[in-house]
Amino acid sequence: MSSKMTAALILTDPMIRRFRISGSAGTLSGLTFVVKDNLAVAGHPSGAGNPIWLEKSGIARAHAQPVAALLDAGADCLGKAHMDELAFSVSGENAWYGTLDNPAAPGRIVGGSSSGSAHAVASGLCDLALGTDTGGSVRVPAAYCGLYGFRPSAKIGRQGLEANGQPSSESSGQGSSGADSSSDSRRQVPDLVPLAPSFDTIGWFARDWRTFDRAGQVLLPLLAPSPPAQLQKAGEPGARENEGGALVVRLLVPEDYLSLHDQGPEIGARLERLLDSGANGPEAARRVEFDVVRVPSFGDWLLEQCPSLGPFASADLETRRESLRGASPGGSAEKVRLLRPSGSAAARDVMRAVQGAEIWATLKYFVEENGWEGLGSDLHDRMAWARTCALPEKATEVALGREAMAEAQAALGRLLHSQSDDVTPSLAGGGRSRPPGASLLVLPATAASPPERGTTTTNEDFRRRTFELTALAGLARCPQVVFPLPEVDLDSNDATERDSNQPLAASFLGAHGCDWLLLEAVTSLAKSHFKMP
């Protein structure tokens, strides 16, 4: 099979294999779900978006833990969904199998790499879906398709699911090389076909907040360090209640990150209406009280708190200055942006450096075994770049990147867990908010609404800005939820969660380990004004 033959093919079916596995009786009875084709489903192979991988894949003997959890809770599995090749993309385009059209924005991409999972939910084929997220592979398609999407704190390391920093005792034992670690002639199949183990995790999609929450009650015990009882009784780290018993959550809205989206002002306006509508909603619905703080430059704070980001910011600044020589940027604001260090760009470049090295370490055996022709035509350049990240001369850069990741997790933990407002003045230009409980960052989910098909590879600026927005969660192992922002009048009786126009989304990011608080906050916000569609 030639990948060039199918590069422009428009896929109409998000499923690569259809079957039905009935769930047990439970809290999710009556719901259906699909599984991304890099997650194990007993009795089936995992193709990971590549026909050669599919041909050589073993048959899974057991379900991945999140698949088993959904089945045990009563949901029925309808099959395995298409995905970007080897999960190494966020576009939703696959040179071997084709490109799905966006059900929420026809003529535009779905986003990836969990493209089939998002399409299946957005088109109504199923109620929810499992995907994986390394650099944005749940968050980007959720935003493009107008869905709720959750990237949890847990990672899928080389030894399996790690929610509490420890590998699962139920992991399959297959390392990143893909080699069989047992004497059994049948290859062992892991829960997840890995890409970059320090960043890989499993998330989910849903069309409405109620289904999203129901799935979270089942999945977060696997994917988050804290049980729900902690949130309900004593609260997660930094949680605080007001006199009425509602959780108090400070929302930090970084203006510099908002500007990374083509429609940043519109996101800000919709978010403001969303929060105003929630504040005026029924008292019974407001389990969370929000305190909004505008942050002029979160990137500057990030550089101050994470010294190891400095060299990455300097290298990025030099690259941008070089691009200005002989060029004429639009206005003075654009020149200022291009000529000052960027914390968001430095975080992106840390993610790229460490991920690139891990991707090559994980997948080089596949390239060596099958040759470059075993990769889709559009993956050649990305894999060649990953190989350069693993060169010996890049080892210092990768090690520095790992130090920056640890600093980012610690800094965001201090900020977002803070019980006082001592941290706030430096972020909010000297202003003070009332004493907060835990905090969440509010960011655009992507750099733009879904692009037209076939344009993502030619727009490097768009890709760079998208990864500036997705990098923080991966670097600091933070949970992040994509929250669709409808254009309708939220105060009207017609307000629903689906926007008939082009999808636009915000995202909420919490400190590592605060997955339950994050889920409670976003579902409370949705519940306060959205009626069920």
C-alpha positions in Angstrom: 0.0 0.0 0.0 1.3 3.5 -0.9 0.5 6.3 1.5 0.5 8.7 -1.4 -2.5 7.0 -2.9 -4.8 7.8 0.0 -3.3 11.1 1.3 -6.3 13.2 -0.1 -9.0 10.6 0.6 -11.9 11.8 2.6 -12.9 9.2 5.2 -16.6 8.9 5.9 -16.4 6.3 8.7 -14.5 7.1 11.8 -14.2 3.4 12.7 -11.4 1.2 11.5 -13.0 -1.9 13.1 -16.6 -2.3 14.3 -17.7 -4.8 16.9 -19.8 -4.8 20.0 -18.8 -5.7 23.5 -21.7 -5.4 26.0 -21.0 -3.9 29.3 -22.1 -5.1 32.7 -25.0 -3.5 34.6 -23.8 -0.2 36.1 -23.8 3.5 36.3 -23.1 3.9 32.5 -25.7 1.3 31.3 -27.3 2.6 28.1 -24.2 4.5 27.0 -21.9 3.5 24.2 -18.2 4.3 23.5 -15.4 3.7 21.0 -11.7 3.3 21.6 -8.8 4.9 19.8 -6.8 2.3 17.8 -3.7 2.5 20.0 -5.5 1.3 23.1 -5.9 -2.4 23.9 -9.2 -4.1 23.5 -9.2 -7.9 24.3 -9.4 -10.0 21.1 -8.4 -7.3 18.8 -5.1 -5.8 17.4 -4.0 -2.1 17.8 -3.0 -0.6 14.4 -2.0 2.8 15.7 -2.9 4.4 12.4 -0.3 2.5 10.4 -1.2 -0.6 8.2 2.3 -2.2 8.8 1.9 -1.8 12.6 -1.6 -3.3 12.3 -0.3 -6.3 10.3 2.5 -7.0 12.9 0.5 -6.2 16.0 -0.4 -8.9 18.4 -3.9 -9.6 19.6 -4.6 -8.1 23.0 -5.3 -10.6 25.7 -6.9 -8.1 28.1 -8.5 -4.7 27.9 -6.7 -1.5 28.7 -7.7 -0.5 32.2 -9.9 2.5 31.1 -11.7 0.2 28.6 -12.3 -2.4 31.2 -13.6 0.3 33.7 -16.2 1.6 31.2 -17.4 -1.9 30.4 -17.6 -2.8 34.1 -19.7 0.4 34.6 -22.2 -0.7 32.0 -21.2 1.1 28.8 -21.1 -0.9 25.5 -18.0 -0.7 23.3 -18.7 -0.3 19.6 -15.2 -0.8 18.2 -11.9 0.9 17.5 -11.6 4.3 15.8 -9.2 5.8 13.3 -6.3 8.0 14.4 -3.3 9.9 13.1 -0.4 7.7 12.2 1.4 6.5 15.4 -0.3 9.4 17.2 2.4 11.7 15.9 0.2 14.6 14.8 -2.6 16.8 15.9 -4.2 17.5 12.5 -6.5 14.4 12.1 -4.9 13.7 8.7 -3.6 10.2 7.9 -1.7 9.5 4.7 -2.6 5.8 4.7 -6.3 5.9 5.5 -7.4 9.5 4.7 -8.9 12.4 6.5 -12.2 12.7 8.3 -14.4 15.7 7.7 -15.4 17.6 10.8 -19.1 17.0 11.7 -19.2 20.3 13.5 -17.5 22.3 10.8 -17.7 20.7 7.3 -14.7 21.1 5.1 -12.4 21.5 8.1 -10.2 19.1 9.9 -11.3 17.1 13.0 -7.9 17.5 14.7 -5.9 14.6 16.1 -4.4 12.4 16.9 -7.6 11.0 18.5 -9.4 12.0 15.3 -11.8 9.0 15.0 -12.7 9.1 18.6 -13.7 12.8 18.4 -15.6 12.3 15.1 -17.5 9.4 16.5 -18.8 11.4 19.4 -19.4 14.6 17.4 -21.4 12.8 14.7 -23.5 11.0 17.3 -22.2 7.5 16.6 -21.5 7.0 20.3 -22.0 8.8 23.6 -18.3 9.0 24.6 -14.9 7.9 23.5 -11.4 7.1 24.7 -8.4 8.9 23.2 -4.8 9.5 24.1 -3.0 12.8 24.6 0.7 13.4 24.3 1.0 16.9 23.0 -2.7 17.8 22.6 -4.3 14.7 20.9 -7.5 14.8 23.0 -7.6 18.6 23.6 -7.2 19.7 20.0 -9.9 17.5 18.4 -12.2 18.2 21.3 -11.9 22.0 20.6 -12.3 21.6 16.9 -15.4 19.4 17.2 -17.1 21.4 20.0 -16.8 18.6 22.5 -15.7 18.3 26.2 -12.3 16.6 26.4 -10.2 15.7 29.5 -6.5 15.2 29.7 -5.8 13.8 33.2 -2.7 14.0 35.5 -1.8 10.3 35.1 0.8 9.3 32.5 1.3 6.0 30.7 5.0 5.4 31.4 7.1 2.6 30.1 5.7 0.3 32.7 2.0 1.2 32.5 -0.5 3.5 34.0 0.9 5.9 36.6 -1.7 7.9 38.5 0.2 8.2 41.8 3.7 8.2 40.3 3.9 4.4 40.5 3.5 2.0 37.6 0.4 -0.1 37.6 0.8 -3.7 38.8 -1.5 -4.7 35.9 0.6 -3.3 33.1 1.4 -5.7 30.3 5.2 -5.6 30.7 6.0 -4.5 27.2 8.6 -1.8 27.0 8.8 1.0 24.5 10.8 -1.1 22.1 7.7 -3.2 21.4 9.7 -6.4 22.1 8.0 -9.3 23.7 9.1 -9.4 27.4 7.8 -12.9 28.0 8.7 -16.4 26.6 5.2 -16.6 25.1 5.4 -16.7 21.3 2.5 -14.3 21.1 3.6 -10.8 21.4 2.3 -9.0 24.5 0.2 -6.0 23.7 0.5 -3.0 26.1 -2.5 -0.9 27.3 -1.2 1.9 25.0 1.0 1.9 21.9 3.5 4.5 23.3 4.8 7.6 21.6 6.6 9.8 24.3 6.1 7.9 27.6 6.7 11.0 29.9 3.8 12.7 28.2 1.4 9.9 27.1 -1.9 9.7 28.9 -5.5 8.5 28.3 -8.4 10.9 28.2 -12.0 11.0 27.0 -14.6 12.9 25.0 -18.3 13.6 25.4 -20.9 15.9 23.8 -22.6 17.1 26.9 -21.5 17.8 30.5 -23.7 15.2 32.1 -22.2 12.3 30.1 -18.7 13.9 30.5 -19.2 13.9 34.3 -20.6 10.3 34.4 -17.6 9.0 32.5 -15.2 11.0 34.8 -16.7 9.3 37.9 -15.7 6.0 36.4 -12.3 6.9 34.9 -10.7 9.3 37.3 -10.2 6.6 40.0 -7.7 5.2 37.5 -6.3 8.4 36.1 -6.1 10.8 39.1 -4.3 10.6 42.4 -7.2 11.7 44.6 -10.4 9.9 45.3 -13.7 11.9 45.1 -14.2 11.5 48.9 -11.3 13.9 49.4 -13.0 16.6 47.3 -16.3 16.1 49.0 -15.0 16.1 52.6 -11.7 17.9 53.1 -11.1 19.1 49.6 -8.0 18.6 47.4 -4.9 20.6 48.1 -5.8 24.3 48.0 -9.6 23.6 48.0 -11.6 26.1 50.1 -15.4 26.5 50.7 -17.4 29.7 51.2 -20.0 30.2 53.9 -22.6 28.6 51.7 -20.6 25.4 51.2 -19.6 26.1 47.6 -16.0 25.5 46.5 -14.2 28.8 45.9 -12.0 28.6 42.8 -9.8 31.4 41.4 -9.7 31.6 37.6 -6.5 33.1 36.3 -6.9 34.4 32.7 -3.5 35.1 31.1 -3.8 37.9 28.5 -0.7 36.8 26.7 -1.9 33.3 26.2 -5.4 34.6 25.2 -3.6 36.5 22.4 -2.2 33.3 20.9 -5.6 32.5 19.5 -6.8 34.2 16.3 -10.0 35.0 18.1 -8.7 35.7 21.5 -11.0 38.7 22.2 -14.0 36.6 21.2 -13.0 33.8 23.5 -12.6 36.3 26.3 -16.1 37.8 25.6 -17.8 34.4 25.5 -16.0 33.3 28.7 -17.1 36.5 30.4 -20.7 35.8 29.4 -20.4 32.2 30.5 -19.2 33.2 33.9 -21.8 35.9 34.3 -24.5 33.5 33.4 -23.2 30.9 35.9 -23.0 33.5 38.7 -26.6 34.4 38.1 -27.8 30.8 37.8 -29.9 29.0 40.4 -28.3 28.8 43.8 -28.7 25.0 43.9 -26.6 24.7 40.7 -23.7 26.8 42.0 -21.5 24.2 43.8 -18.4 26.3 42.7 -17.9 30.0 43.2 -15.5 31.6 40.7 -13.2 34.6 41.3 -11.7 35.8 38.0 -8.2 37.4 37.9 -6.9 38.8 34.6 -3.1 38.2 34.2 -1.2 40.5 31.9 1.8 38.2 31.3 1.8 34.7 32.6 4.8 33.8 30.3 7.0 36.3 32.2 6.0 34.7 35.5 6.8 31.3 34.1 10.3 32.4 33.1 10.9 33.8 36.6 9.8 30.6 38.3 11.5 28.2 36.0 15.2 29.1 35.5 15.8 26.2 33.2 13.4 27.7 30.7 15.8 30.6 30.2 18.1 29.0 27.5 15.1 27.9 25.5 13.6 31.4 25.6 16.9 32.9 24.5 17.2 30.4 21.6 13.6 31.1 20.5 14.2 34.9 20.8 17.3 34.7 18.5 15.3 32.7 16.0 12.5 35.2 15.9 15.0 38.1 15.6 16.6 36.4 12.7 13.2 36.0 11.0 12.7 39.8 11.3 15.9 40.7 9.4 14.7 41.9 6.0 11.0 41.5 7.0 8.4 44.0 8.0 6.1 42.9 10.9 2.7 44.5 10.9 2.5 46.9 13.8 4.4 47.9 17.0 2.5 45.4 19.1 3.7 42.6 16.8 7.3 43.8 17.0 7.2 43.9 20.8 5.8 40.3 20.8 8.6 39.1 18.4 11.4 41.0 20.2 10.9 39.9 23.8 11.4 36.6 25.5 8.4 34.3 25.5 7.7 31.9 28.3 5.0 30.2 26.3 7.4 29.6 23.4 10.1 28.4 25.8 7.6 25.9 27.3 6.7 24.7 23.8 10.3 24.2 22.8 11.0 22.2 26.0 8.1 20.0 25.2 9.4 19.5 21.6 12.9 18.8 22.7 12.0 16.1 25.3 9.2 14.6 23.3 11.3 14.4 20.1 14.0 12.5 21.9 11.5 10.1 23.5 9.6 9.6 20.2 12.7 8.5 18.5 13.8 6.2 21.4 10.3 4.7 21.3 9.8 4.3 17.5 13.3 4.0 16.0 13.0 0.2 16.0 9.9 0.4 13.8 11.8 2.6 11.3 14.9 0.4 11.3 12.8 -2.7 10.9 10.5 -1.4 8.2 12.4 1.4 6.5 11.2 4.9 6.0 8.7 3.6 3.4 6.9 2.0 6.4 5.9 5.5 7.4 3.2 7.7 5.7 4.7 10.3 3.4 3.7 13.2 5.7 5.4 11.5 8.7 8.9 11.4 7.2 9.9 14.9 8.1 8.5 14.7 11.6 10.3 11.4 12.3 13.5 12.7 10.8 13.2 15.7 13.2 12.6 13.4 16.2 15.8 11.5 15.3 17.8 14.8 15.5 16.4 15.4 19.0 18.1 12.1 20.1 21.5 12.9 18.8 24.3 12.9 21.4 24.9 16.6 21.1 21.3 17.2 22.1 21.6 15.3 25.4 22.3 18.4 27.4 19.3 20.2 25.9 17.0 17.3 26.7 18.4 17.0 30.3 17.8 20.8 30.8 14.3 20.3 29.4 13.6 17.7 32.0 14.8 20.1 34.7 12.4 22.7 33.3 9.5 20.2 33.5 10.2 19.5 37.2 10.4 23.3 37.9 7.1 23.9 36.0 5.2 21.2 37.9 6.5 22.7 41.2 5.8 26.3 40.3 2.2 25.6 39.0 1.6 23.5 42.1 2.6 26.4 44.4 0.5 28.8 42.4 -2.6 26.8 41.8 -2.7 25.2 45.3 -2.2 28.6 47.1 -4.5 29.3 50.0 -3.6 33.0 50.0 -3.4 35.7 47.4 0.3 36.5 48.0 1.2 35.1 44.6 -1.5 37.0 42.8 -0.2 40.6 42.8 2.9 39.8 40.6 0.6 38.1 38.1 -2.2 40.6 38.2 -0.2 43.8 37.9 -0.4 44.6 41.6 -4.1 44.0 42.0 -5.5 41.8 44.7 -8.4 39.4 44.6 -10.2 38.2 47.7 -8.4 35.2 49.4 -8.9 32.3 47.0 -9.1 28.5 47.3 -7.5 26.5 44.6 -6.9 28.1 41.2 -7.3 27.1 37.6 -5.7 28.6 34.5 -8.1 29.5 31.7 -6.5 29.2 28.3 -7.6 29.0 24.7 -7.7 25.3 23.8 -6.0 25.8 20.4 -4.6 28.7 18.3 -7.6 29.0 16.0 -10.9 27.4 15.0 -10.5 24.3 12.9 -8.5 25.0 9.8 -9.6 23.9 6.3 -8.4 20.4 5.3 -5.0 20.3 3.7 -3.7 23.7 5.1 -2.2 22.7 8.4 1.2 21.6 7.0 1.7 25.0 5.4 1.0 27.1 8.4 3.9 26.8 10.7 3.0 29.8 12.8 -0.4 28.2 13.6 1.3 24.9 14.7 3.8 26.8 16.9 1.1 28.8 18.6 -1.1 25.7 19.1 1.8 23.9 20.9 2.5 27.0 23.0 -1.1 26.5 24.3 -0.9 22.7 24.8 2.6 22.5 26.3 1.9 23.4 29.9 -0.2 20.4 30.8 2.3 18.0 29.4 5.3 19.6 31.0 3.8 19.8 34.5 1.5 16.7 34.2 -1.5 18.9 34.8 -5.1 17.9 34.2 -6.8 20.0 31.5 -10.4 20.2 30.3 -11.6 21.5 27.0 -14.9 23.5 27.4 -16.9 24.4 24.3 -18.0 28.0 24.2 -21.3 28.5 22.4 -22.2 31.7 20.6 -25.9 31.6 21.7 -27.3 33.8 24.3 -26.6 31.9 27.5 -29.4 33.7 29.3 -32.0 32.5 26.9 -34.1 29.3 27.2 -32.4 28.1 24.0 -28.9 27.8 25.4 -27.4 24.4 24.8 -23.9 23.1 24.7 -23.7 22.7 20.9 -22.8 25.7 18.7 -24.3 25.6 15.2 -21.4 27.9 14.0 -17.7 27.1 13.9 -16.6 25.6 17.2 -14.7 27.8 19.7 -13.4 26.5 23.0 -11.6 27.5 26.2 -9.7 25.2 28.5 -9.3 24.9 32.2 -6.0 23.7 33.6 -5.4 22.6 37.2 -2.4 21.6 39.3 -1.1 18.1 39.1 -3.4 15.8 41.1 -6.4 18.2 41.2 -8.4 16.3 38.5 -11.4 15.8 40.7 -11.6 19.5 41.6 -11.2 20.4 37.9 -14.1 18.0 36.9 -16.3 19.5 39.7 -15.6 23.0 38.6 -16.3 22.6 34.9 -19.4 20.5 35.4 -20.7 23.0 37.9 -20.1 25.8 35.5 -21.9 23.9 32.7 -24.8 22.9 34.9 -25.5 26.4 36.1 -26.7 27.5 32.6 -26.7 24.8 30.0 -29.8 22.8 29.5 -29.5 19.3 28.1 -29.7 19.3 24.3 
